[in-house]
Amino acid sequence: MKKAILITSFAALSFSASAQKLEKPKIDKIKGDTTWSTSEERLYTHIGFGSSDILYQKIEKIAGVYTLVFKIDRNNGTNFYGVRAEDITNIKFSDSSVLNLQPTVSGPSDVNLHSNGHRSIGLVFYALNQEQLVKLSTKAISFIRISSDKGDFDYEIKGKNSELIKNSIELITKK
């Protein structure tokens, strides 16, 4: 049981360890809006005995609006949770300044139950104004706290991962 979870966690890590890139644009068939998106990149990883906690990020640009997307992927952690509009996300930068973001779209986590445990995945979207976009594109991140209806999810961002959101914004603002 625990070996299966460990193997699954390592497989997920090796799959997500790719170079950051701009994805192929998608065009809405009704409105004609073009959606640009960066590849999903892993910001935080914690693998414990029989559990894992991974935070991914990507940036999307839809009809001129930039959106930060966090994907919370947990194995054998808090299973049913929701990040609501009133739940604030705090992003602390290496210079100790803090940016507070309010989710624009989110919802309950999607939980897959297995015989050897459960895996929950939650997506949280933040529409970024110009000030937030500038701050995220010029500073390195050191810590992220995502509040939910089941408490806070804390992620200490280390090393090269502290620049991932900045790099994503740089990629997508060229389009």
PyMOL commands that set and color helices and strands:
alter all, ss='L'
color gray80, all
select helices_A, chain A and resi 2-16+130-138+159-173
alter helices_A, ss='H'
color red, helices_A
select strands_A, chain A and resi 26-27+34-37+41-48+51-62+65-75+89-93+98-101+110-114+117-128+141-148+151-156
alter strands_A, ss='S'
color yellow, strands_A
deselect
rebuild
show_as cartoon
